[in-house]
Amino acid sequence: MAEHPAYPVGLRLTGRRVVVLGGGQVAQRRLPALIAAGADVLLVSPSATASVEAMADAGELTWERRRYAEGDLTDAWYALIATSDAEANAAASAEGERRRVWCVRADDADQATAWTPASGHSAGVTVAVLTTDARDRDPRHTAAIRDAVVEGLRDGTLVAPHQRTRATGVALVGGGPGDPDLITVRGRRLLAEADVVIADRLGPRDLLAELPPHVEVIDAAKIPYGRFMAQEAINNALIEHAKQGKAVVRLKGGDPFVFGRGMEEAQALAEAGIPCTVVPGISSSISVPGAVGIPVTHRGVAHEFTVVSGHVAPDDERSLVDWPSLAKLTGTLVILMGVDKIGRIAETLVAHGRSPETPVALVQEGTTAAQRRVDATLATVAHTVVAEGVRPPAVIVVGEVVGVGVGPHGTI
């Protein structure tokens, strides 16, 4: 008799009994999706992996520590059979057939009444891939197809336009430290769906070239000591375009709320009654040191790290940083926007107790093709910045962790 392809269907398992036989690696991979689907999961297994045991301890499932017994599939809607006992698997599969319970067999797909597709999720869509040719089942092939589709939906290379009216508003998207691959999945998807993008100079500029021709890109570059777009003008642009019913993305470098003035924009939008979504980004304060092999914390070296803005000098009355207290800390100090003030910052730290021999690393254009690292100490950093021509944007790391990294060729 000819083999027919499986019929794809989405099971709604909320509150319904699902039985999982076996607590090994297969169960560990499959249980999270069953739990996320709201299933009432019963696990039957004499032992389980640490991760599965943690799910039971957290109350996400019921675990009976024993072997399979006839009757375990009573009132079940779905079963995953994944024990290491072939006879028990066969018996459970036969029980499922008698009770009309859809059963997945981890050990023998041909004897199963249901197959688990290679599945993934993106933007509220589940992508599930099944092999249609029963004679040539290759889970790696179906997984590769799944991955390609999901990745395309996530990064916007596979465009699936909304056919219904989209919710308009503004998304404050943290673009990460500069490398376009370091934007979050959600941020990249929203960027691909935007009508208007208002972008900072420090955002991942390469992503702008991928936008469709109809997308309006507004340059909100804030070049130090040069041309800039005032914050009020940025707020007004966000509001005006959103009120026109457009999907607006405010693309910012790093994270919107780490020295990014994102809250000012969120407050302006709230006052104007504009819906606002905040998409966190990878902050340069941790990613840029990591890109050159510097850990901001390290066992036995630094148990804390502090991130400060250096755009205002320590002796400036506008400074909100308690530099004397920072000098007394033994952990890592990460300074953003402090290249031109590092001389006075170093003098202040040394004056209040930090050793002048404390290592310092300056990482310019971190995570980009122009990335470079320059090392110094608190005693020499002011001279080094000038001698080496270090320019912003650069992240400055102060502390013993500078000397324990994997070297200048470290990568994220």
Secondary structure, DSSP 8 states (H G I E B T S, - for coil): -------------TT-EEEEE--SHHHHHHHHHHHHTT-EEEEE-S---HHHHHHHHTTSSEEE-S---TTTTTT-SEEEE--S-HHHHHHHHHHHHHHT-EEEESS-GGG-SB---EEEEETTEEEEE--S-TTS--HHHHHHHHHHHHHHHHHSSS----SS----EEEEEE-BSS-GGGS-HHHHHHHHT-SEEEE-TTS-GGGGGGS-TT-EEEE--B-TTS-B--HHHHHHHHHHHHHTT-EEEEEESB-TTSSS-HHHHHHHHHHTT--EEEE----HHHHHHHHTT--S-BTTTBS-EEEEE-SS-TTSTT----HHHHHH--SEEEEES-GGGHHHHHHHHHHTT--TT-EEEEEETTTSTT-EEEEEETTTHHHHHHHHT--SSEEEEESGGGGTS--TT---
